[in-house]
Amino acid sequence: MTTNVFEDVIVRTTKIADLPVLHVFAASQAQTKLPTIIDYHGWTTQTSSELVASYDLVRQGFRVILPTAYLHGSRNEGVDLDRHPEHFWSIVGHSVAEFPQLVAALVNAGITDADKVGVMGTSMGGITAAGIMATQSNVQAGVSLIGSPEPVAFAKDQVAQIPAELMAQLPADLLTKTYAQISQFDLSQHVDQLNGRPMFFFNGTADQMVPYKYVEDFQTRFKNHPALARTIFKHADGGVHHVPHRMHEAAVSFLTQNIQ
């Protein structure tokens, strides 16, 4: 159900399941049961950074929820994330674990159709979106923009860049535990969970923040796997850690075609 293009779009700061979010919806549909997209922002970015696609999603008949990630925005506990990147995977894990709470609260409030829920995210949020598709079988479709479906491989490459003197200070079992936790939402390790559900990936081939090689490897390994029968891969040759407007438009079109 497409809304009137001239209708007001409301962006409301609120809490859902006691989690801070931006709630984006058409003015006339505040209490209407709608298909819903939960869209996750990136590392150290603002929740509002995901509003770019939200307006177009609302005009296509969706309700959009933009959660504030753990240790970001109003959830920050005085941690300087620029100085403490070790929190990255804990933040992703929090978002993956909190997703069912958000959906349940929205469904219980009567404003989300439980059979028409999608997930989307950018960068860290794109990693989160892929992780949710690996763990939540009731999500109808997913979009990962400049993220990775191979988080364990990404984490190991990050660790390989840590200076030896800092590595020596880490608890002996920390990395083992961290990799085990990440593996629970690693889509490349749980590819069967995708089960043919629509999935959209976009990455730039020159991305230095979340390298393209993870999506490229995932596509190469599983391109003939039936679980990926409705997975789309897009890339920008030479593209860096940025989502062009045309890819936001393509993601909105993809979700509109697959969740309505």
N, C-alpha and C positions, 0 to 999 in steps of 0.2 A: 504494500500500500504506500504509494508515493504521496508525500504531503505537498501542500501548495507551496510553490517555490518562494512566494512572498510572505509566507507565514513566519512569525517571530520564532526564533530558536532560543530556548532558555538554557543558560549554563548556571547550574546551582551548586554551590559549595555545601556539602552535607556529609553525613556519615551513613554508611550502609553496613550492617553487621558490625557496627562499632569501628569501621575502618573509614578513614577520610577519603572522599572521592569528589570528582566533578561529575555531576549528573547532567547530561545533555539531552534535550528532548524538545519536540515541537510544542508550542504553547497550548494548543488544543488537545494534546495527548498526554497530559501530566499523569493521569490515572488510567490510561488505556493499556491493556495487555498487548505488548509489542514484541517483535523479535528484537534481540538485544545483543550488542557487541561490547565486550569488555576489552579495553585497549590500554596497554601498558607502556609507560614512558621509559626512557633510557637512563643510564648511569649519570648521576648528579644533574640531570635535567629536571625542569619543572613539569608537574602534572599537565599543565596547560599546553605543553609543547605538542601534545597529541590532538589538539583541537583542529588541526589542519584538515584532517579527514572527517572529523566528527560532524561538522555542519552538513557535508554532503551525505553522510550516512543517515542523519536525521531526515534530510529531504527525501531520502529513499524509503522512509518509513521505519527506521530503526530508533530504538533508544540506545544511548551510548553511555557507558560508565568508564571513567578514567580514574583508576585507583592511584593513590599516592603510595609509592613503594616504601618498604621498611627503611628507616634511617634517612628518609628524604622528607623535605617540607616540614609539615607539622609533626611528623613522626621522628624527626631528628632528635637524638639524645645528646647533642653536643659533640658528636663525632665529626671530625673533618675528613670527609671521604676522600678528598684529594691526597691526604696523607696516609689514609688507611684503606688501600684497595683490597686488603684481605677480606673485607666484608662483602665483596661482590657476590660470591656464591651463596652466602647466607641470605642476602637480599632476594636473589632469584628464588631460593627455596621457600622463603616466606610467601612470596607472591603465588607460587604454584600451590602451596598448602592452603592459602586463603581463598583461592578461587571458588571452591565449592560453597564456602560460607556466603560469599557475595551472591552467587546464583540462587542459593536457597532463600536468602532474605528478599531478593527481588521477586522470586516466584511466590513466596508467601505473602508479599505485599500486593499481589495481583497485577503487577505492572510488567512482568516478563513472561513470555511464553516459554515454558521449560523445554519445548521441543524445537525452539528456534533461537539457540544461543551460539554466538561465535566469539572467537578470541583473536586479538590483533596486538602487535607490539613493534617497537622500534629499538634496534640495538640491544641493550640488556632486556628491553621489553620484547624484542623479537625472539631472544633466547627463551624468555619466559613463555611466550605463546607456543613455541614448539614443545616446551616442557609440559605445558597443559594438555596439548594434543596427545602427548605420550602417556598421560595419567588419567585423563577425563574422557571416557568413551562417549559421554552424552553430548559433547560439544559438536555442533553440526559442521563447522568449517573453521579454518585458521589461516592467519596471515602473519608471516615472519618477515619483517623488513630489516635489512642489514643485521641479521642475527645469525644464529648457528643451531643446526639440529644435532651437532656433535659436541655438547658441552664438556664432556670428559676430556676429549682430545684438545679442546681449547684451553681448559684448565691446566693440563699437563704442559702445554706450550708456554703458558704464562709462568708456571713454576720454573721452567727451564731458563727463564730470563732473570731469576732472582740471584743476586750475587752469592757466592759460596759462603761468605762470612755470615750472611743473614740466614741462609738455609741451615747452617749449623746451630742456630738459636731456636729453630722450630722443634716442638715436641716430636718425638720419633714417630708416633702413630697419627699425627695430625693429617698428613697428606692421604694416608690410607683411608681414614675415616671420611675425609672430604670427598675423595673420589667415589667412595661407596654411596655417599649421600647424593652426589650429583648424578650417578648412574641410574638412580631411581626415576629421574625425569629426562634421561638421555634418549631422544627419539631414535637415534641410530641403533641403540641397544634394545629398543622396544618397538621396532618398526611395525610389527603386526598390529599394534594398538591403533595405528592410523586407519587400518581396516577399510581402505578405499574412500575415506572421508576427504572432502575437498581441502587442499592445502596449497598455499601460495607463498613462494619464496622470492625475495629480491635481494641482490647483493651487487656491489661494485667490485670489479676484478682487481682494482688497485687499493682496496680498503686495507689500511694498516691497523685499524682498531679491532675489527672483527674480520679477520682474513677470509677471503672468498673460498679458500681451499676446502673449508669444512662443508659448505653447501655443494661445492663441485664434487667432492668425494662422496657425499651422501647420494647425490644424483647418480654418479657412476656406479656405485655399489648396488643401488636398489631400483634403478630405472625400469627394470623389467619385473619388479616385485608387484604382485596384485594389490598390495596395501597402498601403493602409490599410483593406482590407476587414475586418480583424479587430482594428482599433484601437478602444479604448474611451477616451472622455474624461469625466472627472469633475471637478467643481469645487464649491467652497463659496462661495456669495455672501457677500461681505464678509470671507471668510476671509483670515487673514494667513499668515505663514511658519511654518506648523504643520500636522502631519498628525494629524487626529483618529483615535481608536482604530478607529472604524467603517471608515476608509479603509485602515488596516492589515489589518483583517479582509477587506475587499473585495479587496485586493491578494493576500492569501494564497489566497482562494477562486479568483481569476483564475488564479494560477499552478497551483493544484491541478487546475483544469479543463483547462488547456492543456499541462501537462507531467506525464504519468503513463503 
